[in-house]
Amino acid sequence: MPLSNEEYYRIQKLPPYVFAVVNEMKAKLRAGQQDVIDFGMGNPDGATPRPIVNKMIEAARDKRNHRYSMSRGLPNLRLEVTKRYKRNYGVEIDPETECIATIGAKDALAHLLFAVIGPGDAVASPNPTYPIHQYGVIMAEGHACMLPMNDPATFLQALHDLYKRKPPKMVLISFPHNPTTCTVDLDFMKEIVRLAHQHGTMVVHDFAYADICFDGYQAPSILQVEGAKEVAVEIFSMSKSYNMAGWRMGFCLGNPKMIKALARIKSYLDYGIFQPLQIAGIIALRECEEETHKIRDVYLKRRNVLVEGLNRAGWPVEAPKGSMFLWAPIPERFREMGCLEFSKRLLSDALVAVSPGIGFGPMGEGHVRFAFIENEHRTRQAVRCIKQFLKA
Ligand SMILES: Cc1ncc(COP(=O)(O)O)c(C=O)c1O
């Protein structure tokens, strides 16, 4: 007789998604023909740039591309991403030993943790955060140490304190940060790398929002820090930069020992990304840098509409410098009800869907997250609905 979810050894450590509550309500409203304006999930709504799609179609017509591909990624795909690192960050990466293609950043994160973290190993990461940063650790039977991510300085202070008590085996960070939108400078990365060298810690930097930066801000790659490759890997994703979320394409770059461990695990688990997608990925990285700027500018315009609109509507929020999100403190009047109840109210009364902060961890209480996935027109419409709601 099969066990239930409460009994399966690993599954019992994974609570049901908090977002499911809001998603269910959203589905019911939509089934009743209500027009919900949905800022819930960080799922890019834009099209993948044409040259990438065209290359994929051409490659898919060739039967040689229908076979199992290489789990580590085609050599030319790995070469192109390392060239991009050279162009954008001035960093030299060996495509053979310091780079592996992954089935999105999620694959890289989950399987890297599985490869290098064992029972009880402590992994420090910010909280709130993108859920896999903590649940990937739990699935690998490690110990997730959650450090408060109010701002980078608070996080760094908490990390210093943790190092004094008991150095973690790994530090897992991600900037521009989802959901708090916090951004850091190269000095922050230098300090993370310095501490890791001093204590023999591994560092993972999830760089999913590498290219979604605004107002002249440029997010640093951790690999720009001298000596970073001795302790750190960075995970780069095609999902946001190139509107390729459904394609499942990412990379893990940096420390050769960690890359080798990830490659070993993946050689057992998958046969790599469908080859036509990898071939199209080569074109993306080689020819579509301009497109990443256009994609960023779409988010920028939406950010401006939302931030200015909410402030005018009497909901004070600050414009983020990076990521595709707004991390908004719940307006004073509603704070007591908590973010889950507030999100439900916003949905039922204003027909606007957001993610409750608590879905990103206990320290996310008090906030909701808007993803910039509705166009400017609909974002304006949402602001009007929120204004009415706040006035009522
Ligand atoms: C911080 C962060 N990392 C990784 C991902 C997932 O990236 P991918 O689509 O490459 O798996 C997301 C997606 O929202 C994210 O916010």
The ligand as an SDF file (V2000), in Angstrom:
LIG
                    3D

 16 16  0  0  0  0  0  0  0  0999 V2000
   16.4050   33.5450   -7.8380 C   0  0  0  0  0  0  0  0  0  0  0  0
   15.9330   32.5990   -8.8850 C   0  0  0  0  0  0  0  0  0  0  0  0
   16.7150   31.5940   -9.2480 N   0  0  0  0  0  0  0  0  0  0  0  0
   16.3430   30.7320  -10.2000 C   0  0  0  0  0  0  0  0  0  0  0  0
   15.1160   30.8300  -10.8230 C   0  0  0  0  0  0  0  0  0  0  0  0
   14.7270   29.8120  -11.8440 C   0  0  0  0  0  0  0  0  0  0  0  0
   15.5360   29.9150  -12.9670 O   0  0  0  0  0  0  0  0  0  0  0  0
   15.4400   28.8440  -14.1200 P   0  0  0  0  0  0  0  0  0  0  0  0
   14.2210   29.1690  -14.9370 O   0  0  0  0  0  0  0  0  0  0  0  0
   16.6990   29.0380  -14.8870 O   0  0  0  0  0  0  0  0  0  0  0  0
   15.3570   27.4900  -13.4860 O   0  0  0  0  0  0  0  0  0  0  0  0
   14.2580   31.8670  -10.4850 C   0  0  0  0  0  0  0  0  0  0  0  0
   12.9450   31.9710  -11.1350 C   0  0  0  0  0  0  0  0  0  0  0  0
   12.0760   32.6740  -10.7900 O   0  0  0  0  0  0  0  0  0  0  0  0
   14.6770   32.7650   -9.4780 C   0  0  0  0  0  0  0  0  0  0  0  0
   13.8940   33.7620   -9.0880 O   0  0  0  0  0  0  0  0  0  0  0  0
  1  2  1  0
  2  3  1  0
  2 15  2  0
  3  4  2  0
  4  5  1  0
  5  6  1  0
  5 12  2  0
  6  7  1  0
  7  8  1  0
  8  9  2  0
  8 10  1  0
  8 11  1  0
 12 13  1  0
 12 15  1  0
 13 14  2  0
 15 16  1  0
M  END
$$$$
